[in-house]
Amino acid sequence: MVETLKNDPKILIIRMSSLGDIILTAPVFRNLKAKWPGARLEILVKPQFLEAVSKNAFIDRALPFAGLAAALREINGAAYDAIIDLHDTPRSRLLCLLARVPVKLRYRKATLARRLFVGLRIPSPALEKHTLDRYLEPLAALGVPAVHRGPELGDWPRSGEKPAFKPGPLKVCLLQTAFLGDCVLTLPLLKKLREILPEAAVSVVTRPETAGIFSASGLAAEIIEDRKKTAPSGLAEFSRLAGELRARNFDAVIIPHRSLRSALLAWRAGIPVRVGFSSSAGSFLLTHKVPFSWLLHDVERNLALLSPLAENLKTAFPGLSRDAGTPYEPQDGVTAGINAGSAWPTKRWPAQKWARLIKKLASARGGKVLMVGGPGEKEWNAEIERLAGPENCLNLTGKTSMPELMEAIRPLKVFISNDSGPMHIAAALGVPAVGIFGPTTRELGFFPYGPGNAVIETPLACRPCALHGSRKCPRGHFLCMSLLTVEEVFRAAVSQAESKRGKNSGDL
């Protein structure tokens, strides 16, 4: 049954905690505003989440929950047309029952199924539906189509007061000392930062092994190396770097890396404006905190860090400048490449399957398949090369610098990779990327960015089992990788190459 509401209704959403669940309600508000642009939308939350919720672009008012009796008085005196309970607890149910509101709706939490799974590891089909999809279900009873089905950039544009900078050209620091893939996914943030503050001098702090990524973008005024992994003393390196940053008198720092060390480094350097994520381990050291959502792609999460500075945060990957040239000759017939390694063993598709894929790729085109990887992956890739046949492989594992790695990937027609940094480099270069995901999932936000890319994965209730992967499968079966077939990965590679380049499978 579809409930009929007046034009521009007044609607209350109940979602009292936690911050992550509250952030997931953003598509509900977007869809309601799309249906009724003049609607007044309010939310009932616990007091500690009031500030964060008030930043949502589609919420007209946030009410602090100060007890059942007080909340009931507030609701009954506000003349709501509808109330939607997205909390589904005995307290929120009682509140809805006693509220004098004509239309009352509630989402279904699947509490019993959760408890059985957590306590006894009994799986249930009810758990396969994401919480966000459950939040959207009550909208159907109001005749509201779920046009927006996930968090979007711009859900939370207001991140406190806009920073007050001193007059004159600004000096801004971008602090990103995480893994290669994280650095690649920071490039659109760097590009947008330069667009917002065109006169500012933007320096990037990163590790030596990822400095080439930022150099190739041509967007950094300077690159400052953090040698935290190679310095004899981590404490001495921290002190050295903090002193170097302090001497440069930066006006602001943007921190995508959610580590305590990064926030502490910015604070110790005395940078007055420190912007980072609310979920950062060092959030208490930040001056401006931006909500973090797992359901946004990491590119969009990073762009959201600029919300204290601007509202329109859309942008694309910047171009990456060319180096001297490819580390192999075009006549080698290399059109497909793979990255079979990863720092985490559970992120690695089995070697036998990689070898069979290489044979199929080489046969489809008649040329060798490029293999890339770091020095620590030489043994793994050598075994794959042995199984696939050296005649089918161009193995550059451990032989390329960062600029050379980019130039090796740039001319390819397709690149297949485990969930790791080179996959993001391919996507940034516009090379169709096929990501093979096992212990991680695309919902974590690290899938290859852009419409010309694909993710191959097996839907299992135990995924994701870790944020970055692990040494061995927690369940002992490793089905997330072993169930992925060579044929489906090959088909995806052919499909992505065709859709991007307009070629047939014979020209892979």
C-alpha positions in Angstrom: 0.0 0.0 0.0 1.3 3.4 -1.0 0.7 6.2 1.5 -0.3 9.6 0.1 1.4 12.7 1.6 0.7 16.3 0.8 3.1 18.3 -1.3 6.2 19.4 0.6 5.6 17.1 3.6 7.4 17.3 6.9 9.2 14.0 7.7 11.2 12.8 10.6 13.8 10.1 10.3 14.9 8.2 13.4 18.5 7.0 13.3 20.0 7.7 16.7 23.4 6.0 16.3 26.1 5.1 15.3 27.9 7.6 13.1 28.6 5.1 10.3 24.9 4.1 10.2 23.8 7.7 10.3 26.1 8.5 7.3 24.4 5.7 5.4 21.1 7.4 5.6 22.2 10.1 3.2 20.6 8.4 0.1 17.2 8.3 2.0 17.3 12.1 2.3 18.4 12.6 -1.3 15.6 10.5 -2.6 13.0 12.3 -0.4 14.2 15.7 -1.6 14.2 14.5 -5.2 10.5 13.6 -4.8 9.6 16.7 -2.8 12.2 19.5 -3.2 10.3 21.6 -0.7 10.0 18.9 1.9 11.2 19.6 5.4 13.4 16.7 6.5 14.5 16.2 10.1 16.4 13.5 11.9 16.5 12.4 15.5 20.0 11.4 16.7 22.0 11.1 19.9 23.6 14.4 21.0 27.1 13.3 20.2 26.2 13.0 16.5 24.4 16.2 16.3 27.3 18.3 14.8 28.1 15.7 12.2 24.5 15.2 11.1 23.9 18.9 10.8 26.4 19.0 7.9 24.2 17.0 5.6 23.1 19.0 2.6 19.5 17.6 2.7 18.7 17.6 6.4 16.8 20.7 7.5 17.1 20.1 11.3 18.8 17.6 13.6 17.1 16.9 16.9 19.1 15.6 19.9 17.6 12.6 21.7 17.3 13.6 25.3 15.1 10.7 26.6 11.9 9.1 25.5 9.5 11.6 27.2 11.3 14.7 25.8 11.5 13.2 22.3 7.9 12.3 22.3 6.9 15.8 23.3 9.0 17.2 20.6 7.6 14.9 17.9 3.9 15.4 19.0 4.4 19.2 18.9 6.0 19.3 15.5 3.1 18.1 13.3 5.0 15.7 11.2 3.3 14.1 8.2 5.4 10.9 8.4 8.0 9.3 10.6 10.5 6.7 9.3 12.2 4.5 11.9 15.7 3.5 10.5 16.9 2.5 14.0 14.4 -0.4 14.8 15.1 -0.9 18.5 12.5 -1.3 21.3 13.0 2.3 22.2 12.5 3.7 18.6 9.5 1.3 18.1 7.8 2.6 21.3 8.5 6.2 20.2 6.8 5.6 16.9 3.9 3.8 18.6 3.2 6.7 20.9 3.8 9.4 18.3 0.8 11.3 16.9 1.9 11.0 13.3 -0.4 9.8 10.6 2.2 7.8 8.5 4.7 5.5 10.3 7.2 3.4 8.5 10.1 1.2 9.7 13.0 -0.6 8.1 13.8 -4.3 8.9 17.1 -4.9 10.7 17.3 -8.7 10.5 18.5 -8.7 14.1 17.9 -12.5 14.6 19.9 -13.4 11.5 22.8 -11.2 12.6 22.9 -12.8 16.1 22.8 -16.3 14.7 25.6 -15.5 12.3 27.8 -13.7 14.9 27.2 -16.2 17.7 26.9 -19.5 15.9 28.2 -18.6 12.4 24.8 -19.7 10.8 24.5 -17.9 7.5 21.2 -16.4 6.3 20.1 -15.0 2.9 18.7 -12.0 5.0 22.3 -10.9 5.6 23.1 -10.6 1.9 21.1 -7.4 1.6 23.1 -4.4 2.5 21.9 -2.1 5.3 21.6 0.8 2.8 19.2 -1.2 0.7 17.1 -1.9 3.8 17.1 1.8 4.6 15.7 2.5 1.1 12.9 -0.1 1.3 10.4 2.0 3.4 10.5 4.8 0.7 8.4 2.6 -1.6 5.4 2.9 0.7 5.6 6.7 0.1 5.8 6.3 -3.6 9.4 7.6 -3.6 11.6 5.9 -6.2 15.1 5.0 -5.0 17.0 6.9 -7.7 20.0 7.5 -5.4 21.1 4.1 -4.1 24.4 4.9 -2.5 26.4 7.6 -0.8 27.4 10.4 -3.2 30.1 13.1 -3.2 28.3 16.1 -1.7 26.2 14.3 0.8 28.1 16.1 3.6 29.4 19.3 2.1 29.4 21.5 5.2 32.4 20.6 7.4 32.3 23.4 9.9 33.4 26.9 9.3 35.5 27.7 6.2 39.1 28.1 7.3 40.3 31.7 7.7 43.6 32.1 5.9 46.0 35.0 6.0 46.1 37.3 3.0 48.4 36.4 0.1 49.5 33.2 -1.6 48.9 30.1 0.5 51.3 27.2 1.3 49.4 23.9 1.5 50.7 20.5 2.3 49.1 17.2 1.1 50.2 14.4 3.5 49.8 10.9 2.0 52.4 8.3 3.1 50.3 5.2 2.6 50.6 2.4 0.0 51.0 2.9 -3.8 47.3 2.4 -4.6 46.3 5.0 -1.9 48.7 7.5 -3.5 47.3 7.0 -7.0 43.8 7.5 -5.6 44.9 10.8 -4.0 45.7 12.3 -7.4 42.2 13.7 -8.2 42.3 15.4 -4.7 45.6 17.0 -5.6 44.2 18.1 -9.0 41.0 19.6 -7.4 43.0 21.3 -4.7 45.0 23.1 -7.4 41.8 24.1 -9.1 40.3 25.5 -5.9 43.5 27.3 -4.8 45.2 28.1 -8.1 47.7 30.6 -6.6 48.7 28.2 -3.7 52.0 26.4 -3.6 51.1 22.8 -2.9 53.7 20.4 -1.5 53.2 16.6 -1.2 54.6 14.5 1.6 55.0 10.9 0.6 57.3 7.9 0.7 60.3 7.7 -1.7 58.8 4.7 -3.5 55.6 6.6 -4.3 57.1 10.0 -5.1 57.1 9.2 -8.8 53.3 9.1 -8.9 53.0 12.7 -7.7 55.9 13.9 -9.8 54.2 12.5 -13.0 51.1 14.5 -12.2 53.0 17.8 -12.5 50.8 19.3 -9.8 53.1 19.4 -6.8 55.3 22.5 -6.2 57.7 20.1 -4.4 57.7 16.6 -3.0 59.0 16.0 0.5 60.0 12.4 1.2 59.0 10.6 4.4 61.6 7.9 4.9 59.6 6.2 7.8 60.2 2.7 6.3 63.9 3.0 5.7 65.2 5.4 8.4 67.3 3.8 11.2 65.1 5.4 13.8 61.3 6.0 13.3 61.3 8.5 16.1 64.3 10.4 14.6 62.6 10.5 11.2 59.4 11.7 12.6 61.2 14.6 14.4 63.2 15.4 11.3 60.2 15.6 9.1 58.1 17.6 11.6 60.9 20.1 11.8 61.2 20.3 8.0 57.4 20.9 7.7 57.5 23.5 10.5 60.3 25.4 8.8 58.1 25.7 5.6 55.3 27.5 7.5 52.4 25.8 5.8 49.0 27.4 6.2 47.0 24.2 5.8 47.5 20.4 5.5 45.1 17.9 3.9 45.5 14.4 5.3 43.9 11.5 3.5 45.9 8.9 5.5 43.8 8.0 8.6 46.7 7.2 10.9 47.6 8.7 14.2 51.2 9.4 13.0 50.0 11.5 10.1 47.7 13.7 12.3 50.4 13.9 15.0 53.0 14.9 12.4 50.8 17.8 11.1 50.1 18.9 14.7 53.7 18.7 15.7 54.7 20.8 12.6 52.4 23.6 13.9 50.2 23.7 10.8 47.2 25.8 11.8 44.5 24.3 9.5 44.5 20.5 9.6 41.8 18.7 7.6 41.3 14.9 7.8 38.7 12.2 8.3 36.5 12.0 11.4 37.4 8.3 11.6 41.2 9.0 11.7 43.0 7.6 14.7 44.3 11.1 15.2 41.0 13.0 14.6 41.3 14.8 18.0 44.3 16.6 16.5 42.4 17.9 13.5 40.8 21.3 13.2 38.4 20.2 10.4 36.9 16.7 10.3 35.1 15.3 7.3 32.8 12.2 7.6 34.2 9.0 6.2 32.0 6.6 4.2 33.0 3.1 3.2 30.5 3.1 0.4 32.1 5.9 -1.5 35.0 5.2 -3.8 38.3 6.2 -2.3 38.7 8.9 -4.9 35.4 10.5 -3.8 36.2 10.0 -0.1 39.5 11.9 -0.7 37.8 14.6 -2.6 35.4 15.1 0.3 38.3 16.4 2.3 38.1 19.6 0.3 34.5 20.3 1.5 35.7 22.9 4.0 37.2 24.8 1.0 34.6 24.4 -1.8 31.2 22.8 -2.7 31.7 21.5 -6.2 34.2 18.7 -5.7 33.8 16.8 -9.0 36.9 16.2 -11.0 38.8 13.5 -12.9 42.1 11.8 -12.8 44.9 14.2 -13.8 47.1 13.3 -16.7 50.3 11.5 -15.8 53.3 12.9 -17.8 55.3 10.5 -20.0 58.8 9.4 -19.1 61.5 8.5 -21.5 59.5 5.7 -23.1 58.3 2.1 -22.6 60.8 -0.4 -21.2 60.0 -2.8 -24.0 59.8 -2.4 -27.8 56.4 -2.1 -29.5 57.3 -4.9 -31.9 57.1 -7.3 -28.9 53.3 -7.4 -29.5 52.5 -6.6 -25.9 48.9 -5.5 -25.6 47.8 -7.1 -22.3 49.4 -6.9 -18.9 49.0 -8.5 -15.5 49.9 -7.8 -11.9 49.7 -11.2 -10.2 51.4 -10.2 -6.9 50.3 -8.6 -3.6 51.8 -7.9 -0.2 49.0 -10.0 1.2 48.9 -13.7 0.2 45.1 -13.9 0.3 44.9 -11.2 -2.4 46.7 -13.4 -4.8 44.7 -15.3 -7.4 46.3 -18.8 -7.6 49.5 -19.1 -9.8 48.1 -21.9 -11.9 45.1 -19.7 -12.9 47.3 -16.7 -13.8 49.4 -19.0 -16.0 46.4 -20.3 -17.8 45.1 -16.7 -18.3 48.4 -15.7 -19.7 48.3 -18.5 -22.3 44.8 -17.5 -23.4 45.8 -13.8 -23.6 48.9 -14.6 -25.6 47.0 -16.9 -27.9 44.3 -14.3 -28.6 46.8 -11.8 -29.9 49.9 -13.8 -30.7 52.1 -11.6 -28.5 53.6 -11.8 -25.1 51.8 -10.7 -21.9 53.5 -8.1 -19.7 54.1 -9.1 -16.1 54.9 -6.4 -13.5 55.5 -6.5 -9.8 57.9 -5.4 -7.1 61.2 -7.0 -6.0 59.4 -9.0 -3.4 57.3 -10.7 -6.0 60.0 -12.0 -8.2 59.8 -15.6 -7.0 56.0 -15.7 -7.3 56.0 -14.3 -10.8 58.8 -16.5 -11.8 56.7 -19.5 -11.0 53.8 -18.1 -13.0 56.2 -17.5 -15.9 57.4 -21.1 -15.7 53.8 -22.5 -15.7 52.7 -20.2 -18.6 55.8 -20.6 -20.7 58.5 -18.0 -21.0 57.6 -17.6 -24.7 54.3 -16.1 -23.6 55.7 -13.7 -21.0 57.5 -10.4 -20.8 58.5 -10.5 -17.2 59.6 -7.1 -15.8 59.0 -8.0 -12.2 61.4 -5.9 -10.0 63.0 -4.3 -13.0 61.1 -1.0 -13.3 61.2 2.3 -11.5 57.9 4.0 -10.8 58.1 6.1 -14.0 59.1 3.0 -16.0 56.1 1.0 -14.5 53.7 3.7 -15.7 55.2 3.7 -19.2 55.0 -0.1 -19.3 51.3 0.0 -18.5 50.4 3.1 -20.6 50.2 1.6 -24.1 48.3 -1.6 -23.1 44.8 -2.4 -24.2 43.9 -4.1 -21.0 45.4 -4.7 -17.6 44.4 -7.5 -15.2 45.4 -7.2 -11.6 44.8 -8.3 -8.0 43.5 -5.6 -5.7 46.7 -3.5 -5.6 48.5 -0.3 -6.7 49.3 -1.1 -10.3 45.6 -1.7 -11.0 44.9 2.0 -9.9 47.8 3.2 -12.1 46.2 1.5 -15.1 42.8 3.1 -14.3 44.5 6.5 -13.9 46.2 6.1 -17.3 42.9 5.3 -19.0 43.9 1.6 -19.6 40.9 -0.7 -19.1 41.5 -2.5 -15.8 40.1 -5.7 -14.6 40.4 -6.2 -10.8 40.4 -9.6 -9.2 39.0 -9.3 -5.7 39.0 -12.0 -3.1 39.2 -11.1 0.6 38.4 -7.4 -0.2 35.2 -6.2 -1.9 34.4 -3.2 -4.1 32.2 -1.9 -1.2 35.4 -0.9 0.6 35.9 1.7 -2.1 39.2 0.6 -3.7 37.9 -0.8 -6.9 39.4 0.6 -10.2 37.9 4.0 -10.7 36.0 4.9 -13.8 33.4 3.3 -16.2 35.9 1.5 -18.4 36.9 -0.9 -15.7 35.6 -4.1 -14.1 35.8 -6.1 -10.9 35.6 -9.9 -10.8 34.5 -11.4 -7.5 32.6 -14.2 -5.9 29.6 -13.3 -3.7 30.3 -15.0 -0.3 29.0 -14.1 3.1 32.5 -14.2 4.6 33.7 -11.3 2.3 35.3 -9.0 3.2 37.4 -10.8 5.8 39.9 -7.9 6.1 40.5 -4.4 5.0 43.8 -5.1 3.2 43.9 -8.9 3.1 45.6 -11.4 5.4 48.3 -14.0 5.4 45.8 -16.9 5.1 42.1 -17.4 4.7 40.4 -17.2 8.1 38.0 -20.0 7.1 40.7 -22.2 5.6 38.9 -22.7 2.3 40.1 -19.6 0.2 36.9 -19.9 -1.9 36.9 -16.2 -2.7 39.8 -16.7 -5.1 39.6 -20.4 -6.0 36.0 -20.1 -7.3 37.0 -17.4 -9.8 37.5 -19.1 -13.1 40.1 -18.3 -15.8 37.3 -18.1 -18.4 35.3 -15.3 -16.6 38.4 -13.2 -16.1 39.4 -13.7 -19.7 35.9 -12.7 -20.9 36.1 -9.6 -18.7 39.5 -8.6 -20.2 38.2 -9.0 -23.7 35.0 -7.1 -23.0 36.8 -4.2 -21.3 39.3 -3.9 -24.1 36.5 -3.9 -26.7 34.4 -1.3 -24.9 37.3 1.0 -24.5 39.1 0.6 -27.8 36.4 -0.5 -30.1 38.4 -3.6 -31.0 37.3 -7.2 -31.5 38.6 -10.0 -29.4 41.2 -11.0 -32.0 42.8 -7.6 -31.5 43.1 -7.9 -27.7 
